[in-house]
Each structure stands twice: as C-alpha cells, then as structure tokens.
Amino acid sequence: VLVLQAAWALAGGQVRYSVPEEAKAGTVVGRLAHDLGLEAGEAEARRLRLVAQGRRASVELSAASGALLVSERLDREQLCGKSAPCALRLEVLLERPLRVFHVQLEVTDINDNAPVFPAARKNLSITELTTLPGSRFPLEGASDADIGANAQLSYTLSPSEYFSLDLQKTEEDGESLFLVLRKSLDRETIPLHRLVLTATDGGRPPLTGTMELVISVLDVNDNMPQFNQSVYKVQLAENAERGTLVIRLNATDLDEGSNSNISYSLLILSPQDGRDVFRIDRNSGEIRLTGDLDFEDVSVYRLQVDATDKGTPPLSGHCKVVLEVLDVNDNAPEVWVTSLSVPVSEDASLGTVVALLSVSDRDSGENGRVRCWVWPASPFALEATFAGSYSLVLREALDRERVSEYELEVRAEDGGAPALRASRGLRLPVSDVNDNAPAFAQAVYTVLARENNAAGAELARLWARDPDEAANGRVSYSLWEGGGAAGSSGSAGGGWRAASSYVSFEVRAVDAGEPPLSGNATVQLFVLDENDNAPALLPPAGSPPEAAALAPDASAAAAASGSGSGTQWAWAAWGAPAGQVVAKIRAVDADSGYNAWLRYELCEPRPKGPFRVGLYSGEVSTARALDEADGPRHTLLIVVRDHGEPARSATATLSVSLVEAAEAALAAAAGSSAVSSRSALGVELGPGAASAATNVWLVVAICAVSSLFLLAVVLYGASRWAPRAAVLSGPGPTTLVCASEVGSWSYSQRHSRSLCVADGAPKSDLMVFSPNFPPPPPGPAPKDTQPEPSALLDT
C-alpha cells in the first residue's frame, strides 16, 4: 500500500513527508532525489533546488545527496498556530530540462506546550447564605498551544467540601468551566477559601498548568446582576472603523440602592492577544472597537462581560459575546515569479516553459479565488499546474525580426466585489537564430557606366538587408564568376568596382550565421558612349581600288589624331548652274548617337565662293553659275565635325578643276584614272585651260591622247582580270552606300540598323550590322573598313 501511495504521489506531481516539530537541524526529512526517480549525482548535475515562497520553510535541500533536511528549529505553533494539519507547501525546481515538483511537508505536533491559564490567580467573592448550593461561577479555562490530543485538557480542583468543578462542552460555545458551590458558605467559619485549579493535557507525558482560586465569602447582597442571554452573537465586518459599536449589554439587579448599581467589565477569552481591540463602557455596557479587525488573522473573538453590582458584598452576573468577523475583499492577490528562463530562442518549440509563477490571496471564499491571465495578448499563455501555481508557456511561434522583446504583465484578479487586482511585469527578450537570408532591394539592378572607365572604378553600390542580428546579420559579398565577369567585392557596403567592361553578372550576399544563408541579385551593366572617336573620312564612291585602299589609311590616321585630313579630286564644267553636285564627302564616326551625328562645314575658301557643302549630306555643289573668272582650279577645305561634347573633327581637302562640259563628262565617266594619266603626260588643267575654248585643236589632241591612254588601260585590265573573273561564282565586290537617318555617313553601334544600297546593283539589300564592334585601334586601319554583315536580307 505504501509503494502504491508513493507511486500515486509521484504520478500526481506531489511528494509528501512528515517531520515532528522541534526536530534537530540536520534531521533527514526524506530522500527527495531518490523519491523523484533521480540517479546518484543527477540531483547536483541537473540543479535540483528548493524554491522559496513567502515565509521561510525551515528546511533545505542537500545538493550533493538530494535529501531534504531540517535547517532550523521547527515550531508547529509558530508556523501554523492552531491549524491542523500543519502542512508546508514547497516547490522543488529541477533544471535541464525545466520541471517543477510540489512537496508537502507536514509538521506533526509534540506535547511541548503546557496548559496556561490567563492569570496565575483569580479572586472570587461569594456571599454567605444567600448563595445557594449548586450555584455556578464561571472560570477562565486554560489554553494549550498544541493541537489534537496534546491540547485536550482536563481539570482537577484541590479537595474541598464546598466546591467542585463542572466542565461543559457545546458545539456553539465550546468548553465552559464552572466552579460549583456544593453547600452554603459560612463566612464566620471560613472567610477565605484557597483552591488550586489544575489543567492537564492529553500528551504523553502529560503537562499541567495551575491557577490559584482565592474565594472571599461576602455577606448578604443576595441578588446578583442578570443578563437576559447567556451568550450574545454578533457579526462585524473586518473593515469596521475604530469606535464602531459592537453591542450594548444590559444587566438587571433585583436589589435596590447601591446593590442594584451595576458596573461592567470586559474579559477577552480568545484570542488572548485581542485585549486592545475592544473597550466596554463601565456604566452603559457598550462595547466598541478600539483596534483593527483582520479576518485573515482572527475570524472569531470570544468575550466575557461581567456585570457587578455595588452591594456589600458586590455580586456579579456573567455573559459571553461571540463576535464573528466577516471577511471583506481587502487583500489584493500576490504574484511571485519563482523561475524565469530568458532569453527565449525564436525557434523555441510550442509548449516551452518560460517562467514559473505562484499566486495567492489571503482573503477567503470568493474574495480569495484568483483568476490569472497575461496582458497584452502575446505568444505566451498561462497554464495552471497546481493550486496557486502557473507556468508561462509558449503558444505561438516567435520571430525576433518582428518582435525582439516582449514586455508582459501577469495580471491577477480575485472574485471580490469590487475585485482587487495585482500584476507582475516580465521582460522576455528573444534571442536570434539565422532564419533570414540576405535580400537585395531589387532582383535586377540596371547600371549605366561610361566607356573607357578605369580599372577599379566604382560602378554601383549594392546593399543586401539581413534582419538577423550579430553574426547572423553580418553580410559579405562576392561576385559570381559564372557569367565570365571579373570584379572585387566588399563586405560592408557592397561597393563593386569594374575590372573590365561587361554586360551582366550576379552578386551574391552571404551572412555569417550557422548554417550561412545567401541571396543573389543580377546586375545589368550598360556602357554609355563617350565622344572618343573623331570622324574618319571614306574614299569617294566609285573610286578605283587603289584609291579605296589609300582612303582607309588616311581615315584611320585621321581618327587616331582626331583632326585628320585627306585629298579628293572633282571636276566641274564651265557654266554649270547653281546647285549642281560636284562631289560628296563621305565620313564615318565609330561612336553612336549624337556623338556619331556628323555635320560638314566649308572652311576655305570663305563664304561667297563658287561652292558650298551640305551641312548634313556632305554634298559639294555649286553656289552659283561658274564662269571663266572663277579660275581653273579650286581647293576646298571641308571640316567634318560630330555633335559630341567636346566635338571632334576631321579635315578633307577637295581639289575641284574647272573644264569644258565634254571633259567634265569624260572625267566623270573615266574616273580619277584619266586625271592621273593626264598628269603623267604633263597635261595640266591649269591656266592653259582658259584658252581651250578658242583652241579647239588643243582640246581635241588632249581628248584623243586621253582616250587612247584610257583604252590601253581598260584593255590591259580586262586581260589581267578576265581569267580570275571566270573562276569567281558571283559578281565582284559591291561598294555599299549607307545613309543614316539624317543623310550622313556613320558607323553603326549597339542595336543600330542601316539600309544600304549598292551602287550600280539591280536590287537593294538590308544590311544589319553587329552591335558590338569595338572602335578602330590606333595605327593604320585595315584595308577593308566595311563591317561584315551579320545577316543579309533580300528586299
């Protein structure tokens, strides 16, 4: 049965021990660690400890053995008074993991208190003759601080033929002790009786207390004052103010004169320390409060009122007043935190015990019934574990990034009217775990950077946010090499510096948590054009291969220097009308946009000359009709500028010779080869050309020589190129003429498209240039400056 009872106690979460009072310090109450199922040494390792509540428990817990020991003198009467049984509630806390056990320690009573009378001597006055045998005189009984059998008192009176004792026990009045007169007294025979009243308790061995009764035999006042009730019952609230009337008593005496004048006196029967709480008016019999009532300390007062007349001898009447103190809700609940486990990890599982609390209220009934809750509404809740004990447990998942600390109040409210409340504040910080990966503000960043940036120049500053703290929120950055980009990274602000030009790459942010978490962002880099290329001159359309081969060299040199120049030749006929196109200056700029938008300006000769140039077309045309006064040859200096900041330019020199209309047509048909041949024969279209209008023969001779030379060159070229042309499957190379949106020649950059028409070709083609051609390198340009098409579409 004992084994089953111990198992039931453990299963119920409570261990019960008993120890006699006055046990010596060091007395073993019980082997608590063993009774809780702990192994040897486990109590100290798991920190088994006793939680103190309010008053001292006079016991301690041995950390080494896990035994519950008496630490100081146990006095049951001091701990519990007359309460039975005397049970002390202890809480034992076991950490790692956190568990709480309730231990009930019963302090058993021993017979260590002897009965005590209110006074060592009591004087009684009894009149002779008039006091009839059987008269009863109330006596104050003894009190014993013990309980149970140790407090069961029996009374004996020293032998006397006149007096005996009568002990009456009732449920309402308790014990009443009376001295009974057995026969009438004779003052002349025995004027004074001395008796010893002995009280013996029921302990083993029994203890006794004595009181001396001194009985004076008085003479003839044969009517004593009488109350209309022997017991008066009164109820009074514990918050009654001082001076409140408790009861007004009235005793009557049938005698007359001084024998009927009554004075009242008050005697506190129980508790004995309540003498200063009440006062009686000796003349009126009014009992009033002179102290404070407290239901929690004393719930019932028993008073004895004596009414004594002024006769000779004086006679007394007696009554009891039983005052019941009514409880009011004058005690607020009390909340104690017995254990607090902080900080709380944000990944703590639901049901984790965070704190242990104890709640009590000294009031009784509804006034002492306490209701508890947590405010404000939070992820924590209270669970009742035992009477007056609560556990603060986790009910919802925590997120430190949302709430890093909780300020809670455990509020308690009793059931009184009005209700009283109490609260206890709790501060619960939340510890961080690495549950958030670094996150960039954007998934894709677009960065604009100018070309020709120096290696190491900062392109953009990226920042990834990690709401975790300490190492979990410390972010380092790295550049993902999968896209072929190169760069360097920083660990604080994410400043990225370019090592070369690139289009797209990824930036990875990694925190320092365990395990580390990462986030990515894509950076799209767009290189903005700078005006770092000067316009480059192209050979005129229809020029022979040698001129085409020389022109790129001159254009490349011009582009390298930023202000290059080239010489071209053109012929104009005398009398040509205004607006006739003589030549077209072609140029290209490797830049894009405004930096590649070209304009043509005539520098020399100054305005009012016979020629002009189109601002955006580059076409050189006559400004007015030409006549012989304009001279045989004009050298035009044409500057080609782009629209960049600052603008870059190239200079072209155009030599225009004025000839007859026939020669001009012939020159236009023959090209620059005829001009070169005439220069080789010593024919100069200089000042002698002015007299050619009058000397027809000279003109005919020049034309004949030129025609013969041209015919010889054509025959020679045909003989050289005929076999090679037979092998080729298609026609020879076609010169592409590309017109920009504004009529200028430009080099197509990123995402640009140009419509190109081949001179002399029976159809036009759409040429799509690659968007990623680099600018021409410094030095001599390649002979073929026409870019390779990425796609050729028939129109």
C-alpha positions in Angstrom: 0.0 0.0 0.0 2.9 2.4 0.8 4.5 1.7 -2.5 1.2 2.3 -4.4 0.7 5.5 -2.4 4.2 6.7 -3.2 3.7 5.9 -6.9 0.4 7.7 -6.9 2.1 10.8 -5.3 4.8 10.8 -7.9 2.3 10.5 -10.7 0.2 13.3 -9.2 3.2 15.5 -9.2 3.4 15.9 -5.4 5.6 14.3 -2.7 4.5 14.2 0.9 6.7 14.0 4.0 6.1 14.4 7.7 8.5 15.6 10.4 7.8 16.2 14.1 8.3 19.7 15.4 11.4 20.6 17.4 13.4 18.2 15.2 17.1 19.0 15.3 18.8 20.8 12.5 20.2 18.3 10.0 17.4 15.8 10.5 16.7 14.0 7.3 13.1 14.6 6.3 13.2 12.4 3.2 15.4 11.4 0.3 13.8 13.6 -2.2 16.1 12.9 -5.2 15.5 9.2 -4.8 11.8 9.7 -4.5 11.8 11.8 -7.7 13.5 8.9 -9.5 16.9 10.6 -9.9 20.1 8.7 -10.1 23.0 9.3 -7.8 24.7 12.6 -8.6 22.0 13.5 -11.0 20.4 15.9 -8.5 23.5 18.1 -8.4 24.1 17.9 -12.2 20.5 18.9 -13.0 20.5 21.6 -10.4 17.8 20.3 -8.1 16.9 23.2 -5.8 14.2 24.3 -3.4 12.2 27.4 -4.4 11.4 29.7 -1.5 7.9 31.2 -1.3 7.0 33.9 1.1 7.9 32.7 4.6 11.0 30.5 5.3 10.3 26.8 5.2 13.0 25.9 7.8 14.1 23.1 5.6 16.9 22.9 3.0 17.8 20.6 0.1 21.3 19.0 0.1 22.7 19.5 -3.4 25.1 16.5 -3.0 22.7 13.8 -1.7 19.4 15.3 -2.8 18.0 14.8 0.7 15.5 17.2 2.4 17.0 18.3 5.7 15.8 20.4 8.7 17.7 23.6 8.6 16.5 25.3 11.8 14.1 24.7 14.7 10.6 23.8 13.6 7.9 25.2 15.8 4.5 24.0 14.7 2.7 26.5 16.8 4.7 29.3 15.3 4.2 28.1 11.7 0.5 27.1 11.8 -0.9 28.1 15.1 -4.0 26.1 15.9 -4.4 25.0 12.3 -4.4 21.2 11.8 -2.9 19.6 10.0 0.2 21.8 9.7 1.3 21.3 6.1 4.0 23.4 4.4 3.9 23.6 0.6 7.3 23.5 -1.1 8.2 23.8 -4.7 11.3 21.9 -6.0 12.7 23.0 -9.3 14.7 20.6 -11.5 16.5 22.3 -14.4 17.9 20.8 -17.5 15.2 20.2 -18.5 13.0 22.5 -16.5 10.5 20.7 -14.3 8.7 21.6 -11.1 7.6 19.2 -8.3 5.4 20.0 -5.3 6.4 18.7 -1.9 4.0 18.8 1.1 5.8 18.7 4.4 3.5 18.0 7.4 4.9 19.2 10.8 3.4 16.9 13.4 2.7 18.1 16.9 4.5 17.0 20.0 3.4 17.8 23.5 5.8 20.7 24.1 3.4 23.3 25.5 1.9 23.1 28.9 -1.6 24.4 29.6 -1.6 28.1 30.6 -4.3 30.0 32.5 -5.0 33.6 31.7 -3.8 34.6 35.2 -1.9 32.8 38.0 -4.5 33.9 40.5 -8.3 34.5 40.4 -10.3 36.2 43.1 -13.9 35.3 43.6 -16.4 36.8 46.1 -19.3 34.6 47.2 -21.9 35.8 49.7 -22.7 33.7 52.6 -26.1 32.0 52.9 -27.7 33.8 50.0 -25.6 31.8 47.6 -27.4 28.5 47.3 -25.7 25.2 46.8 -25.5 24.4 43.1 -24.6 28.0 42.2 -22.2 28.1 39.4 -19.3 30.5 38.9 -17.6 30.7 35.5 -13.9 30.2 35.4 -11.5 31.0 32.7 -10.2 27.8 31.2 -6.6 27.2 30.3 -5.2 27.2 26.8 -2.8 24.9 25.2 -0.8 25.9 22.0 -0.7 22.2 20.9 -3.3 20.5 18.9 -5.2 17.3 18.9 -4.7 15.0 21.9 -1.9 17.2 23.2 -4.4 20.1 23.6 -7.3 18.1 25.1 -7.4 19.5 28.6 -8.9 18.0 31.8 -9.3 20.0 35.0 -9.0 19.0 38.6 -9.6 21.0 41.7 -7.9 20.6 45.0 -10.0 18.8 47.5 -12.8 20.9 49.0 -16.1 20.0 50.6 -17.6 23.3 49.4 -16.6 23.4 45.8 -16.4 21.2 42.8 -15.8 21.6 39.0 -18.2 21.3 36.1 -16.9 21.2 32.5 -19.5 21.7 29.8 -18.8 21.2 26.1 -21.1 22.5 23.4 -20.6 23.0 19.6 -21.6 26.6 19.8 -19.9 27.8 22.9 -17.0 25.4 23.1 -15.8 24.5 26.6 -17.2 26.2 29.6 -15.7 25.7 33.1 -17.7 26.4 36.2 -16.9 26.4 39.9 -20.0 24.8 41.6 -20.9 25.5 45.1 -21.7 22.3 46.8 -23.0 23.7 50.1 -23.7 27.1 51.6 -20.8 29.1 52.9 -20.3 30.4 56.4 -18.1 33.5 56.4 -17.7 33.2 60.2 -16.4 29.7 59.9 -14.2 30.0 56.8 -13.9 33.6 55.5 -11.4 32.7 52.8 -11.1 29.6 50.6 -7.8 29.0 48.7 -8.1 26.3 46.0 -5.8 25.2 43.2 -7.2 24.6 39.8 -5.0 22.2 37.7 -5.3 21.7 33.9 -3.8 18.6 32.4 -3.3 18.0 28.6 -3.6 14.6 26.9 0.0 14.3 25.8 2.5 11.7 26.7 3.8 12.5 29.2 1.1 14.9 30.1 1.9 18.5 31.0 0.0 20.6 33.6 -0.8 24.2 34.5 -2.3 25.7 37.6 -4.2 28.7 38.8 -4.9 29.7 42.4 -8.6 30.4 43.2 -9.0 32.9 46.1 -12.6 32.8 47.2 -13.8 35.5 49.6 -17.1 34.9 51.4 -19.1 38.0 51.5 -22.1 39.0 53.3 -25.7 39.4 52.3 -26.1 41.0 49.0 -28.2 38.2 47.8 -29.2 39.3 44.2 -26.6 39.3 41.5 -27.0 41.1 38.2 -28.6 39.0 35.5 -28.3 39.3 31.7 -31.2 38.4 29.5 -29.0 36.0 27.5 -26.1 33.9 28.5 -24.5 34.2 25.0 -24.7 37.0 22.6 -23.6 36.5 18.9 -22.5 39.5 16.9 -21.2 39.8 13.3 -18.9 42.7 12.3 -17.1 43.4 9.0 -13.3 43.4 9.3 -13.1 46.9 7.8 -15.2 48.4 10.6 -13.6 51.6 11.8 -12.4 52.2 15.3 -15.1 53.4 17.6 -17.8 51.3 16.0 -20.4 50.0 18.5 -20.2 46.2 18.7 -23.0 45.6 21.2 -24.8 47.3 24.0 -25.3 45.0 27.0 -27.8 45.5 29.8 -27.9 43.5 33.1 -30.6 43.9 35.8 -30.3 43.5 39.5 -33.5 43.0 41.6 -31.9 44.6 44.6 -32.3 48.3 45.4 -30.0 51.1 46.2 -26.3 50.5 45.8 -26.8 46.8 45.5 -28.5 47.4 42.1 -25.9 49.8 40.7 -24.0 47.8 38.1 -20.7 48.3 36.6 -19.4 46.3 33.6 -16.0 44.8 32.9 -14.7 43.0 29.8 -12.5 39.9 29.6 -11.1 38.5 26.4 -11.4 34.8 26.4 -9.8 34.1 23.0 -7.6 35.1 21.4 -5.6 36.3 24.4 -3.8 38.9 22.3 -7.1 40.7 21.4 -7.3 42.8 24.6 -6.6 46.1 22.9 -9.2 45.6 20.2 -12.3 46.2 22.4 -13.4 48.5 25.1 -16.5 48.5 27.3 -18.2 51.4 28.9 -18.4 50.5 32.7 -21.6 52.4 33.2 -23.6 51.8 29.9 -22.3 48.4 28.9 -21.5 49.5 25.3 -18.7 47.6 23.7 -16.8 49.5 21.0 -13.8 48.8 18.7 -10.5 50.3 19.8 -8.4 48.4 17.3 -8.5 47.0 13.8 -10.1 43.7 12.9 -8.5 41.4 10.4 -10.3 38.3 9.3 -7.1 36.8 8.0 -5.6 36.9 11.5 -8.6 36.3 13.8 -12.0 35.2 12.5 -13.8 34.8 15.8 -13.5 36.7 19.1 -15.0 35.3 22.4 -15.6 37.9 25.1 -16.8 37.6 28.6 -18.7 40.5 30.2 -19.1 40.7 34.0 -21.9 42.8 35.5 -21.1 43.7 39.1 -23.4 45.5 41.5 -22.3 47.9 44.2 -23.8 46.0 47.0 -21.9 44.7 50.1 -20.7 42.3 49.2 -20.9 43.0 45.4 -22.5 40.4 43.2 -21.7 39.7 39.6 -23.5 38.3 36.6 -21.8 37.0 33.5 -22.4 36.6 29.8 -20.5 35.7 26.7 -20.2 37.7 23.5 -19.2 35.8 20.4 -18.0 38.2 17.7 -17.7 36.7 14.1 -15.5 38.8 11.9 -16.9 39.0 8.3 -14.4 38.9 5.5 -14.2 41.8 3.1 -12.0 41.9 0.0 -9.2 43.9 1.5 -6.3 41.9 0.2 -5.1 42.1 -3.4 -3.7 39.0 -5.0 0.1 38.5 -4.8 2.1 37.2 -7.7 5.7 35.8 -7.4 8.0 34.7 -10.2 9.7 31.6 -8.9 11.7 30.9 -12.0 12.4 32.7 -15.3 14.3 31.3 -18.3 15.4 34.1 -20.6 16.2 34.9 -23.3 13.8 32.8 -25.3 15.1 31.5 -28.6 13.0 32.5 -31.6 12.9 28.9 -32.7 11.7 27.6 -29.4 9.1 24.9 -29.8 5.5 25.4 -28.8 4.8 24.5 -25.2 8.2 25.6 -23.9 8.0 26.7 -20.3 9.4 30.2 -19.9 8.6 31.0 -16.3 7.0 29.6 -13.2 4.7 31.8 -11.1 2.9 31.5 -7.8 -0.3 33.4 -7.0 -2.1 33.7 -3.6 -4.8 35.8 -1.9 -5.1 36.0 1.9 -8.9 36.5 1.6 -11.3 33.6 1.8 -14.2 32.4 -0.3 -14.9 34.3 -3.4 -12.6 37.1 -2.2 -9.7 34.6 -2.3 -10.5 32.9 -5.6 -7.9 34.3 -8.1 -8.1 34.4 -11.8 -4.8 35.0 -13.8 -4.0 36.0 -17.4 -1.3 37.5 -19.5 -1.5 41.0 -20.9 -1.2 42.1 -23.7 -2.2 39.3 -25.9 1.0 37.7 -26.9 2.5 34.4 -28.0 2.6 33.4 -24.3 -0.1 31.9 -22.1 -0.6 30.8 -18.5 -1.2 27.2 -17.6 -2.3 26.2 -14.1 0.0 23.4 -12.8 -1.1 23.3 -9.2 -3.3 25.2 -6.8 -1.8 28.7 -6.9 1.0 27.7 -9.3 1.2 28.6 -13.0 3.5 28.1 -15.9 4.1 30.7 -18.6 4.4 28.7 -21.8 4.9 29.5 -25.5 1.8 29.2 -27.6 2.8 30.8 -30.9 6.0 30.8 -33.0 8.4 33.7 -32.3 10.0 35.9 -34.8 12.8 38.1 -33.4 12.9 40.2 -36.6 9.2 41.2 -36.0 9.4 41.5 -32.2 12.7 41.3 -30.4 11.5 41.7 -26.9 8.2 41.2 -25.1 7.0 43.3 -22.1 4.3 41.3 -20.4 2.2 41.7 -17.3 0.9 38.7 -15.4 -2.4 40.0 -14.0 -4.3 38.5 -11.2 -7.9 39.4 -10.1 -9.8 38.0 -7.2 -13.6 37.3 -7.1 -14.5 40.0 -4.6 -16.8 42.9 -5.2 -15.2 45.2 -6.1 -12.4 42.9 -7.4 -8.8 43.7 -6.4 -6.0 43.2 -8.9 -2.3 42.7 -8.9 0.3 42.4 -11.6 3.8 41.4 -12.2 5.9 42.7 -15.1 8.0 40.3 -17.1 10.7 41.2 -19.7 11.2 38.4 -22.2 14.0 39.1 -24.7 14.0 36.9 -27.8 17.4 35.5 -29.0 18.2 35.3 -32.7 18.7 32.4 -34.9 19.8 32.6 -38.5 16.4 32.2 -40.2 16.6 35.1 -42.7 18.7 35.1 -45.8 20.2 38.4 -47.1 17.8 40.1 -49.5 18.5 42.8 -52.1 16.1 45.6 -52.6 15.8 44.6 -56.3 16.2 41.3 -58.1 17.8 43.1 -61.1 19.9 46.3 -61.0 20.5 48.4 -64.1 23.8 50.2 -64.0 24.8 52.9 -66.6 28.6 53.4 -66.9 30.5 55.4 -69.4 33.0 53.7 -71.6 36.8 54.0 -71.1 36.3 53.6 -67.3 39.5 53.0 -65.4 40.0 49.5 -63.9 38.9 49.6 -60.3 36.4 52.5 -60.8 33.2 52.1 -58.7 30.2 51.3 -60.9 27.5 50.9 -58.3 26.8 50.3 -54.6 24.6 47.4 -53.7 23.2 46.6 -50.3 21.5 43.5 -49.1 19.4 43.6 -45.9 19.5 40.8 -43.4 17.2 41.4 -40.4 19.1 39.0 -38.2 21.5 40.4 -35.6 25.2 40.0 -34.8 26.9 37.4 -36.9 23.6 36.2 -38.4 23.1 39.6 -39.9 26.7 40.3 -40.9 26.7 40.1 -44.7 29.7 39.6 -47.0 29.5 40.0 -50.8 31.1 38.1 -53.6 30.9 38.2 -57.4 29.6 35.2 -59.2 32.1 34.1 -61.9 29.6 32.0 -63.9 28.9 34.9 -66.3 32.5 35.4 -67.1 32.6 38.8 -65.3 35.5 39.8 -63.1 35.4 42.2 -60.1 36.1 42.7 -56.5 33.7 42.7 -53.5 33.5 44.4 -50.2 31.9 43.1 -47.0 30.3 46.1 -45.5 28.5 48.3 -48.1 28.7 46.1 -51.2 30.6 48.6 -53.4 31.5 47.0 -56.7 34.4 48.1 -58.9 34.7 47.1 -62.5 37.9 45.4 -63.8 36.7 45.4 -67.4 33.6 46.2 -69.5 30.8 43.6 -69.1 27.1 43.3 -69.6 25.5 41.1 -66.9 26.7 39.3 -63.8 25.3 38.2 -60.4 26.2 39.5 -56.9 25.9 37.0 -54.0 25.4 38.2 -50.4 26.1 35.6 -47.7 25.6 36.1 -43.9 27.9 34.7 -41.2 25.3 32.5 -39.5 25.4 28.8 -39.0 24.4 27.5 -41.5 25.1 30.5 -43.7 22.2 31.8 -45.9 22.6 33.7 -49.1 20.8 35.9 -51.6 21.5 36.9 -55.2 20.9 39.9 -57.4 21.6 40.4 -61.1 23.4 43.5 -62.3 22.9 44.6 -65.9 25.7 46.9 -66.9 25.1 49.3 -69.9 28.2 51.1 -71.2 27.4 54.7 -72.3 29.2 56.1 -75.3 31.7 58.8 -75.0 32.9 61.0 -77.8 36.3 59.4 -78.0 36.3 58.8 -81.8 36.9 61.5 -84.4 35.1 61.3 -87.7 37.0 59.2 -90.3 37.0 60.1 -94.0 36.0 57.4 -96.5 37.1 57.3 -100.2 34.7 58.8 -102.7 32.1 56.5 -104.2 33.3 54.8 -107.5 37.0 55.4 -106.8 39.4 52.7 -108.1 40.7 50.0 -105.7 44.0 51.9 -105.2 42.1 55.0 -104.0 39.9 52.8 -101.9 43.0 51.2 -100.4 44.6 54.6 -99.7 41.4 56.3 -98.3 41.1 53.9 -95.2 44.6 54.6 -94.2 44.0 58.3 -94.3 40.7 57.8 -92.4 42.3 55.7 -89.8 45.1 58.2 -89.3 42.5 61.0 -89.1 40.6 59.0 -86.5 43.7 58.4 -84.5 44.8 62.1 -84.5 41.3 63.5 -84.0 41.7 66.0 -86.8 42.9 64.1 -89.8 42.7 65.2 -93.5 42.5 63.6 -96.9 42.7 64.9 -100.5 40.0 64.2 -103.1 39.5 65.3 -106.7 36.5 66.6 -108.5 35.7 68.2 -111.9 33.1 70.9 -112.7 32.1 72.1 -116.1 32.2 75.8 -117.1 28.7 77.3 -117.0 27.4 74.7 -114.5 24.2 76.1 -112.9 23.8 76.7 -109.2 23.0 73.6 -107.1 24.8 71.1 -109.3 26.5 68.4 -107.2 30.2 68.3 -107.9 31.3 65.8 -105.2 30.3 64.1 -102.0 32.4 63.9 -98.9 31.9 60.7 -97.0 32.9 60.2 -93.4 32.1 57.7 -90.6 32.2 58.0 -86.8 32.7 54.9 -84.6 30.7 56.5 -81.8 26.9 56.3 -81.6 24.0 58.7 -81.1 24.8 62.4 -81.1 28.5 61.5 -80.9 28.2 60.0 -84.4 25.9 62.7 -85.9 28.2 64.5 -88.4 28.0 67.9 -90.0 30.1 69.3 -92.8 31.4 72.9 -92.9 33.3 74.7 -95.6 36.3 76.4 -94.1 38.2 77.6 -97.1 37.5 79.5 -99.2 35.4 81.7 -97.0 31.7 82.3 -97.9 30.7 83.9 -101.2 32.9 81.4 -103.0 31.6 79.4 -106.0 31.0 76.2 -104.0 29.1 75.2 -100.9 28.7 72.0 -98.9 25.6 70.4 -97.5 25.5 70.7 -93.7 24.5 67.1 -93.1 24.7 65.4 -96.5 28.4 66.3 -97.3 27.5 67.1 -100.9 29.6 69.7 -102.5 27.6 71.7 -105.0 27.9 75.0 -107.0 26.7 78.0 -105.2 26.2 79.9 -108.4 26.9 79.5 -112.1 30.6 79.0 -112.9 32.4 81.2 -115.4 35.9 81.7 -116.6 36.5 84.4 -114.0 36.4 81.7 -111.2 39.8 80.3 -112.3 40.7 76.8 -113.5 41.2 75.1 -110.1 39.7 75.5 -106.6 41.0 73.8 -103.4 38.2 73.4 -100.8 39.0 72.7 -97.1 36.0 70.9 -95.6 35.8 70.2 -91.8 33.7 67.2 -90.7 32.5 67.6 -87.0 30.5 65.4 -84.8 28.0 66.6 -82.1 29.8 65.3 -79.1 31.0 67.2 -76.1 33.7 68.3 -76.8 33.2 67.9 -80.6 35.8 66.1 -82.6 36.6 66.8 -86.3 38.4 65.7 -89.4 39.5 67.8 -92.4 39.1 66.8 -96.0 40.7 68.6 -98.9 38.8 68.7 -102.2 40.5 69.8 -105.4 38.0 70.9 -108.0 39.1 71.5 -111.6 37.0 73.6 -114.0 36.9 72.1 -117.5 34.7 72.1 -120.5 31.5 70.3 -120.4 32.8 67.4 -122.6 35.8 66.9 -120.5 33.8 67.1 -117.4 31.5 64.3 -118.7 34.5 62.3 -119.8 36.2 62.8 -116.4 33.1 61.7 -114.7 32.9 58.5 -116.9 36.6 57.7 -116.7 37.1 58.5 -113.0 40.2 59.6 -111.4 42.4 57.3 -113.7 42.0 59.8 -116.6 43.1 62.6 -114.4 46.1 60.6 -113.2 47.1 59.7 -116.8 46.9 63.3 -118.0 49.0 64.3 -115.1 51.6 61.7 -116.2 51.6 63.1 -119.8 52.3 66.5 -118.5 48.9 67.9 -119.3 47.9 70.3 -116.6 44.4 71.6 -116.3 45.9 74.8 -115.2 45.9 78.3 -116.7 46.1 76.9 -120.3 42.6 75.5 -119.9 41.3 79.0 -120.1 42.2 79.3 -123.7 40.9 75.9 -124.6 37.6 77.5 -125.6 39.3 79.2 -128.5 41.9 76.5 -129.4 39.7 73.5 -130.5 42.6 71.5 -131.8 44.4 71.6 -128.5 41.3 70.2 -126.8 40.9 67.5 -129.5 44.5 66.5 -129.0 44.1 66.3 -125.3 40.9 64.2 -125.6 42.5 61.9 -128.2 45.5 61.2 -126.0 43.4 60.7 -123.0 41.1 58.4 -124.9 44.0 56.3 -126.2 45.5 56.0 -122.8 42.2 55.1 -121.2 41.6 52.5 -123.9 45.0 51.0 -123.3 44.4 50.8 -119.5 41.0 49.2 -120.0 42.3 46.6 -122.4 45.2 45.9 -120.1 42.9 45.5 -117.0 40.5 43.3 -118.9 43.3 41.0 -120.0 44.6 40.7 -116.4 41.2 40.2 -114.6 39.3 38.1 -117.2 40.7 34.6 -116.1 40.1 35.5 -112.5 36.6 36.7 -113.0 35.7 33.4 -114.8 36.6 31.4 -111.7 34.5 33.6 -109.3 30.9 32.4 -108.9 29.4 35.8 -108.4 30.0 39.4 -109.3 32.9 41.4 -107.8 32.7 43.3 -104.6 30.0 45.9 -104.4 30.5 49.2 -102.7 27.9 49.8 -100.1 26.4 53.2 -99.7 24.7 53.6 -96.3 22.5 56.5 -95.5 21.8 57.4 -91.9 18.6 59.0 -90.8 19.9 62.5 -91.4 21.7 61.7 -94.6 25.2 61.5 -93.1 27.6 58.5 -93.1 28.0 56.9 -89.7 29.3 53.8 -88.0 26.6 51.6 -86.6 26.9 51.0 -82.9 24.8 48.9 -80.4 21.3 47.9 -81.7 21.6 50.2 -84.8 20.4 49.2 -88.3 21.3 50.8 -91.6 19.7 50.5 -95.0 22.4 50.1 -97.6 22.0 50.3 -101.4 24.8 49.0 -103.7 25.8 51.5 -106.5 25.0 50.0 -109.9 23.4 46.9 -108.4 20.0 45.9 -109.8 18.5 45.5 -106.3 18.8 46.9 -102.8 19.8 45.0 -99.7 19.1 45.4 -96.0 22.4 45.3 -94.0 22.2 44.5 -90.3 25.5 45.3 -88.5 26.7 43.6 -85.4 26.0 45.7 -82.3 29.3 45.0 -80.6 32.1 46.2 -82.9 35.0 47.9 -81.0 36.3 51.2 -82.0 39.3 51.0 -84.5 42.6 50.6 -82.8 45.3 53.3 -83.1 47.6 53.0 -86.1 47.0 52.1 -89.7 43.4 50.9 -90.4 42.7 47.7 -92.2 42.2 48.0 -95.9 38.6 46.9 -95.7 36.6 49.3 -93.5 33.3 47.9 -94.5 31.9 45.8 -91.5 30.9 42.2 -92.0 27.1 41.9 -92.1 25.5 39.5 -89.5 22.5 39.0 -91.7 21.7 40.0 -95.4 18.1 40.1 -96.3 16.8 40.5 -100.0 14.1 43.2 -100.3 
